[in-house]
Amino acid sequence: MLNKEQILQKDIIRKQSELYPNKRGRLFHIPNERNNKRQAFIARSIGIFPGVADLIYFSKKFNVATELKVPGNRYKVASVGAQVWWGEVWEKQGNVWRLCTTVEEAISCYQGDFKGYTLKEMKKILKRIKTQTIKIEQWQK
């Protein structure tokens, strides 16, 4: 059974495929989820890196990485921090990173409109957080 974030991801992939069948293969998932410490250890040893965005889209004009979060879900601040850190690495290479919470935001990124939360916005949000977990509803730009 899919969790809410996986359903959002599935809906994004489906919508992108419907809108742009000629761009098949340019949007893909980075499988960096792990269920236990042993799996995480093995994953890191073969080059899977924590914090890498959920989806990567590439084109001749731009490359964008989208991290997905679902309103109502709780997220570990440390994990979001690692994702923002990786976003900085990605953007230093001339790419775009966004944290998206809807299908529409993500699709806009693949069209070059880049809606969603920027690194700058996420850094401000993370600076204000004093708890170990956060809900998106607490994230205000």
Secondary structure as GFF3:
##gff-version 3
##sequence-region A 1 141
A	DSSP	alpha_helix	4	19	.	.	.	ID=ss1
A	DSSP	three_ten_helix	21	23	.	.	.	ID=ss2
A	DSSP	beta_strand	27	29	.	.	.	ID=ss3
A	DSSP	alpha_helix	37	45	.	.	.	ID=ss4
A	DSSP	beta_strand	55	58	.	.	.	ID=ss5
A	DSSP	beta_strand	63	68	.	.	.	ID=ss6
A	DSSP	beta_strand	74	76	.	.	.	ID=ss7
A	DSSP	alpha_helix	77	92	.	.	.	ID=ss8
A	DSSP	beta_strand	96	100	.	.	.	ID=ss9
A	DSSP	alpha_helix	103	110	.	.	.	ID=ss10
A	DSSP	alpha_helix	119	128	.	.	.	ID=ss11
A	DSSP	beta_strand	133	135	.	.	.	ID=ss12
A	DSSP	three_ten_helix	136	138	.	.	.	ID=ss13
###
